[in-house]
Amino acid sequence: MKSGITGFLATVISLSVISAVLAKAVDIMEANAHHSEEVVRHSQSLCAGEKDYIHKRKHVVLESLNSHGINCEADGIPHIALLASGGGQRSSVALIGFLSQLQEERLLDTLLYFGGVSGSTWAMSSVYSDPQWSTNMDKAVTRLSDPGVELEQALAWLNERTKEEYFSLSDIWGVLTSAGMMKQLDLRNLSDEADRDAANPYPIYCAIEKECFSQGTIEGKWFEVTPHEAGFTELGVFIETSLLGSKFQNGELKEKKPEMDMVKLQGILGSALADESTIGDFIPPWLDVSGHVDISAEEYLRVYNAMKKLVALTRITIKDIRALSDLDNLQKMLEDKVNHNDSAWQQAKSEEERKHLSQKWTLELLAAVETWSRSLEDGAFKNHVSLLIEKVLPLIIKWEWGTMANFLYQYQDSSIPVCLYPKETINLIDAGLEVNVPYPSFLGDRRDIDLIIAPEYSAGNMFETLTLARAYAAAVKKPFPTIDDKILEEKDWPRDCYVFEGKEKEPTIVFMPLFNRNNCKDAEEYKAKMEEFSTFQPPFNQEKIEFLLQKAKANVKNNKEILLREIRKAVLRRQSRNHGTIVHG
């Protein structure tokens, strides 16, 4: 009897174990099948992770609205996005000032989304390194005055990147920008934020694909990266952010690579230099033929400008007086090389001759940099510089930026353009080259934005981002508010705040130029300030940083009532839409 019971129990236990193992195996197979199906998500709807975050964030927004005496129903919370422009260090510093004042005015928690391009993404990366940054902007402001990261630490990071399959100038630009301008090396991964609570607005970082930008369709250009997904906005094809850079073929994950950290991502997002049309802010007169740069001279100027900017960034990471003097010598040598008035260029009869001269001078310039490096006194600085030059010079010649594996390689879908489908790699670069504010990611039904707050830190034509965004919206058939062309005439001395009101499905845009009639007495002073804080220049000293912070803060303070007014109107519009009516004005 005992043995019978024992045998019966053993059988039951064995069957239970087998059943559990089989169930587990089925679960694993189903999970793998699901993962395989979803590895490339093709949809114009938001992913589940973003939807969940936004749902939680709306509770924060509702509480903030109530604190301002704005009556709002739980199902009528407006979708408000802060969209910051690019503009190098000018935009990154000013944006931190703008955010700081938003917090002080208790307006930061009204934001559902926060998007950036180019230099503004440097500031975004910096503030989001603190999971509770929305309640403590002092930390981000103080960091701008920190001594920064030592060159040795930056090069240690860079040396690790050189071991990767795809190493480009974006890595070098990213580490020196992070160390020198943002005063930190943020080694976290963006996907780490996917599991955070909703204490901060949902971040969206934007880039463009280089080949599609230069010769592809508009649908293949705009690229966005969030804590949950990365992909092409208009095509509606996305992968998990942790898989960005991994190898795919025909929609299947072939080789998982480690996720890039925020330092590398910053280098990709802020790489305006990657486009040959931005060869520099300095063109020697002898190369300026008939008012434009001869195409044969572009490589020469490209090498010069890249070296000049890297020298300026390297300076911030060192304190040794002798090393700084050595860098001064290098800077002078570069300037002497490019400033010489070479009659051979003027005498060259053909493009072929000029091309030959340009290549010859490029090699001479690089050789001079190597000679300077070898002449340094033996020691740590020489070793650091030798490593940097060894890695930088070949990449400058190749001019390779933002290279990574293409997750749409041979992806079987007719909507994928030819600038993406056949390529094993893509090149992600600065989105500011297309539109210097991340409007494309926030147009249309997908995120259904009611109100855009747009601090404007761009160089050049102050309203260009608006007109480019308007044209982009028209091209992809998405709503955009009307821009009165008379306002465009104020580009040389803009007001501090404009409201472009949306009707029906168009978002309202509150447009806020950094330099304006409130802080510049006339068009001359406005122009002088834009030149003083130009995009491509050596990193700002502390006095310039403080100046930008104060101007950006004042812009929020001076326009708080306009912001509150437009937030109230956004609430009314959202609630009216929910009830089937539209409110204007």
N, C-alpha and C positions, 0 to 999 in steps of 0.2 A: 504493500500500500504506500509505504513511505517512498520507495523508489519510483512508484508510479506518479506520485505527486511531484517528486523531484524532477522526474523526466518531463512531466507536463509543464512545470514552472520553467524548466530550462528551455523547452520548446517555445513557450510564450515569450520568455526573455529574448531568445534568439530572434524570434519573429519581430519583436519590438525593436530590437537593435537594427535588424535588416530594414524594417519599415522606416526607422529614423534616418538611417544612412541613405535609403532611396529618396526619402522626402528632402533631405539636405541636398542630395545630388540634383534633384529636380529644381530646387530653389536656386542652386548655383547656375544650372543651365538656363533657367528663366532669366536670372539676373544678367548672365553673360549675353543672352539673346537680346534682352532689353538694352544692355549697354551697347551692343553692336548696332542695334537699330537706331539708337539715339546719339551715337558718337558724333555724327554731323546732324544738327537739328535744322531742318529747313521749314521755317515758319515766320510769318510776320507778327506773331503774337509774342508777348513777353514770356520768358522762361519762368518756371515755377518758383525758383529761388528769388528772382527779382519781384515777382508778384507778392510773395510772402513778406519780403522786406518792406515793400511799399505799404502793404496792409498794416504792418506794425508801426511804420513811420507816421502814418496818418493819425494815430493816437497822439503822438507828440505834437504834430501840427495842430490838431484840434485844441489841445490844451493851450498852446501858444496863442491861437486866435482868440480863445476865450479870455486869456489874460489881457488882451488888448481891447476887450469889450466888443469883439466882433462875434455876433451871433451866427452860429454855423451848425447845421445838422450833421450827424455822423456820416450820412450818405452824400453830403454836399461839400466835402472838403476839397478845396481847389488844388489843382496840380501846379505848383509853383517851382520853377527851376532857375537857379543861378547859373548863367552861362558866361564864363570869363574868356576874354580874348587872349591871344598870344601877344608877344612883345618882349621876349627875352627876360633879362633880370628886371626890367622896368615893370613888366606885368606880374612877375612872381612876387616882387616886394609889395607893389601896390595892392595886389589881391589879398595879401595877408593883412594889410591895413584895413581894407574894405571889410573883410570877414570879422576882424577885431571889433570894428565899430558896429557891425550888424549884431554881434553878440551883446555889446554894451546897450544897444537900443532894443534888445530882446526881440529881434526880428529873425535871427538865424534859424530858430526852430519853426518858422513858417515855411521853410524850404523843404520840398519833397526830394528834389534832385539837385545835383551839383555837377556841371560838365565843364571840361576844359580842353584846350589845345595848346601845343607849343609851350611857351614859358609859364603859362598858368598851371600846366600839369606839374611843373616842378613844385609850385606852392601846394597844390593838392596833395601830392605825394608826401610832402613835409608835414602837413597838418594831419593827414590820415594815419601817420605813424603813431599818433596818440589816439587810442580807441574812444576817448572822451573829449576830443578836441573842441567840440561845440560848446562845452562849458568852461573851457580854459584856453582861450586864444593867447594868453600871455606867454605860454611856453613857446609857441611858434614865433611870436614877435621877438622874444628874447634870443631865440636861436640865431636870428639874423645878425646878432652882435657877437656871437661866439667866435673863438679863434679859428674854428674850422678843423678839417681833417688833415693829418700829416700826409705828405707825399708818399712816404713809405707804406702807409696803410692803403692808400688809393692804388698804388702799384701792385700790392699784394693781391687786391681784388682783380686787377687787370690781368695779372699773370695767370690767375685761375681761368679767366675767360679765354685766354689764348689756347687753352687745351680743348676748347669746344670746337665742334665741327664748323659752326658758322660764327666767325669772329669778324667784326667790322668796325668801322669808324664810330658807329653808334655807341659801342662799348667804351671807347676812349672818351668820346664827348660826354657820355653819361656819367662816368666816374669823376671826371674833372669838374663838370658842372655841379654834381652833387656835393663833392668835397669842397669846391671853392666858393660856390654861390649859396647853396642851401645849407652848408656847414654840417653835413651828416652823410653817412653811408647807410641807407635804409635797406637792409638785407632781407626784409620780409617778402613774402609773395603776395600779390594782389588777391589771390583766391583765399588767403587767410581771413579776409574781411567778410567772406560769404556767411560765416556763422556768427558774426557780431550782432549785438542788439541794434535797435534802430535809433541810437542816440544821435547819429549824424545823418545828413542828407545822403541819398544814394549816389555814389560817385560813378561818372562815366568819362573815361579817357578816350581821346580820339586821335586817329592817325589816317594816312592815306596810303594806298599801294602805288609805288613809284611808277611802274610801267603803265598801269591803267590810268594814272594821273596824266602821263605824258602822251599816251596814244590809245587809250582804251575808252570804253563806254562809261557814262557817268555812274551807272549802277555798280561798276567794279571799283570805284575810287574810295568811297568813304568806309572807314574801318573803326569799330568801337570796341573798347575793352572795359568790362565791368568785373566786379568780384566773382560773378557767376559765369559769364560767357564772353567770348570774343568772336567777332565776325563782321561780315559785310552788311552794313545797315540796309541798303536798298535791295540787295539780293535776298536778304532774310536767311542767310546761312551762317550757323554759329557752331562753335565747339565749346566745351568747358574751358574756362580760362587756364586751368592747370595743365591743359593739353596744348596750349599755344606754343608752337616750336617743335612739337612731336611730329613724327613722320606718318603720313597717311597716303593711301592710294585707293582710288575708287570709293571713297567714303569710309574706308576701313582703317583703323589704327594699326600701323605696322610696327612702330617702335616708339615707345614712350620715352620722352626726354625729360630731364628735370625742368621744372617751371622756372622761368626767369625771375630774378628779384627786381625790386623797384628801382635799383640803380640802372640796370640795363634798360628797363622800360622807360625811364626818364630820358635816356640817351636816344631812344627811338622816337619818342613823342616830341622831343624838342630839337629835332635835327634839321632845322631850316637850311643849314649849309649844304644838305644833301642834294639840293636842286642846283644845277649848274647856273641857273639864271640869277642865283643869289651869290655870285662869286665874290662879292665883297662891297664894303662901303668905301673902299679906296681904290681908285684907278689912276695910275700915273699918267700925266698928260701925253707922254710920248706913245702910250698904248691906246689912247682914246682917239681912234681914227674916225674922222667925219662924224663925231658925236656919238659913236658907239664902239664897243670893244670888238675888235676883230676876233672871229671865232678861233683863229689860230692861237690867240693869246690866252684863251680861257684856262687851259691847263696850267700855264705858268702862274696866272693870277690865283687860281684855285689853290695851288700848292703854297703860294705866299700867304694868302689870307688864312688858310687852315693852320699853318705854322704860327702865324702871328697870334691867333686866338688861343691856340694851345699854350703858347708861352705865357700869355696873360693869365690864363686859368692856373697854370703851374705855379706862378708867382704866389698865389694866395695860399698854397699849401706848404710853403716853406718860410722860415724865419731867419735862417743863417745869412748874415750880411754878405759873406763871400759868395754864397750861392746866388743871392739876388744880384750882385754885381756881375756875375757870369751871365745871368739871364739878360741883364741890360746889354751886355756885349753882343749876345746873340740877336737881340731885338735890333740893335744898330746895324749889325751885319746884314740882317734881312732887309732892312729899309734901304741900306746902301745898294744892295743888289737890285732891288726893284725900282729905285728912284733914278738910276743912272739914265741919262738921255742918250740912248744908243742910236746913232745915225743909221746903223745897219737896218734897223726896222723901217725907217722912213724910205730907205733906198731899195728895199725889197720890192721886186716888181710883181710877184705873183703870190697867191695864197700858199702855194707849195713852199716857196722860199721862207715865208713868214712862219709856216708850220715847223719847218726845219729849225729856224732860229729859236722858236718857242721851246721846242723839245731840248735843244742844246742848253738854253738858259735854265730850264727846269732841272736838268741833270747837274748843272753847275751849282744851282741853289741847294740841292740835296747834298751834293758833295761838300759844300761849304758847311752845312749843318753837321755832317759827320766829322769833318775836320775840327770844328769847334768842340764837339763832344770829346774827341780824343785828346784835345789840348787841356782839358780840365784837370785840376789837381786830383790825384788819386784819393779815393774816399767814398763815403756813402752817396754823396750827391752825384758823383760821376757814375757810379754804378746804377743809380736810379735813372739818370738821364739816358745812359746807354741802353737800358732796357726799354724805356719809353720810345726812343728814336728807332730802335730795332723793330718795334712793333708798329710804329706810326707810319714811317716812310713808305713801306710797301703798300699799305692800305690807301695812303693819299694818292699814290700813282694809280691804283685800281679804282679809287673813288667808290668804295663799296660801303653802303649804309643799310642797316636794318634787315640784314639777310636772315631768313629763317625758313624752315620747311613749310611747304604750302599744303594746308589741310584740304584744299580743293583740287589737288593734283589728280587728274583723270577722273574727277567726280562725274558720274553719269547723270547729267541734267542739262537740258538744252538752254536753260537760263544762265548758265555760267559762261561769261565772255571769254573770248580767245586770249585775252591778256592774262587769264588766270588758269584756265583748264589744263594746258599742256606743260606747265612749268612745275618742276620739283620744288623750287623755292620762290618765295615772294620777298619783296623789299618794302618794309613799312617805314614811312618817313613822316615828317612834320605835317599835320593836317592844315596848319596855317597857310601852306602854299596853295590850298584850294579855297577855303573860307576860314578866316582867322578868328572865328567864334564857332563853337560846336553846334550851330543851328541844325545841321542835317540829322543828327541823332534825336532831335526833339520836335521834329515836324510830323504832322499827320496823326492818325488815330492810335498808333502803337503806344505812345506814352501820353497822348491826349492832354497836352500842356495848355493850361489856361493863361498863365502869366510867366513871362521871361524877364528876369532882372539881368541886365547886360552891362556890367562895368566894362568900359572900352579903353584898352591900353595899346591899341595897334599904332604903328607908325604910318606915315603917308596920309592918304585921303581919309579923313575921319569917318566918313560914312560908307567907305568901300565895303566893309563887312556886311552892312545892311543890303546894299545893292547886289552884292554877290550872292547873299543868302536868298534874296528875292528871286534872282535868276535861277538859282539852284532849285528852289521850291517850284517854280514854274516848269522847269525841265522834268521834274519827277512828279508833277501834278499833285502837289500838296499845298494846303492853305498857308498864306502868309499875309500879314497885315499890309494895308496900303501905306506907302511911303510918299509923302508930299514932296515932289521934286524941288519945290521952292526952298525946302529945308536944306537940301543938299548944297545950296549956295552959301551956307554958313560954315562950310568945311574948314575955312582958314581961321575961324575964331568961334568955335561952337559954344552953345549954352552947356550948363552942367547937367541938364536932365531933359530928355525928350520922352514923350509917351506916344507910341504908335498903337492905336487901339484896334484890337481884333474884333471882328463881328462874326457871329455864328461860330464856325470851327477854327477861325484864325486865333492864334495866341496874341495877347497884348504884350508889347515889348516896352520895357522901361530902359532907355538907352542912356548911359551915364559916362561921358568922356572924362578922362583923368584931368587933362589940362583944358581949361574952359574960361568963360567970361567972368566967372567968380574968382578965379585965382590968377588970371592973366589980364592985364589992363587993356591990351589991344592985340591985334593980329601979329604984330612984331614980337611981342613978348611970348605969345603962344608958340610962334615958330622957333624962337630961341630956346624955349623949354623943351620942345620936341627934339631939337638938335642936341641940347645938353644931356638929355637922357635917351640918346639914340639906342637902337636895339643892338647893333654890333659895335661894342666898345669894350674896353677893359672893365672888369667887375667894379661896381660902385664902392666908394669909400663910405664910412659910417655916416658922414654928413648927408650924402645923397640918399642913403637908405632912410634916414630919419625924415628927410624932406618928403620923399614919396609916401611914406607911411602916413604922415600928417595930412597930405593932400587927399589921399584916398579916404581917410577917416572923415575929413570935412565934407567930402562929397555925399557920404551917407547921412551925416548929421544934418546937413543943409536940406536934404530931400526926404527926410523921414516921413513927413506928412504926405508927400506924393506917393511914396511906397505904401503907406497904410491905406491911402485912398484907393490905390489900384488893387490892393489885396482885398479890400471890402467889395469892390466891384467884381473881382474874380469869384468871390464867394457867391454873390448874387447871380452871376452868369451860370455858375455850376449848378446852383439850386434851381434856377429857372429852366435849365436844360433838362434836369431830372423831372421837372413837372411839364415838360413839353412846350415851353415858351422860351423866347430869347429876349434878353434885356440888352439894350444899347445905351451906352453912356452912363 
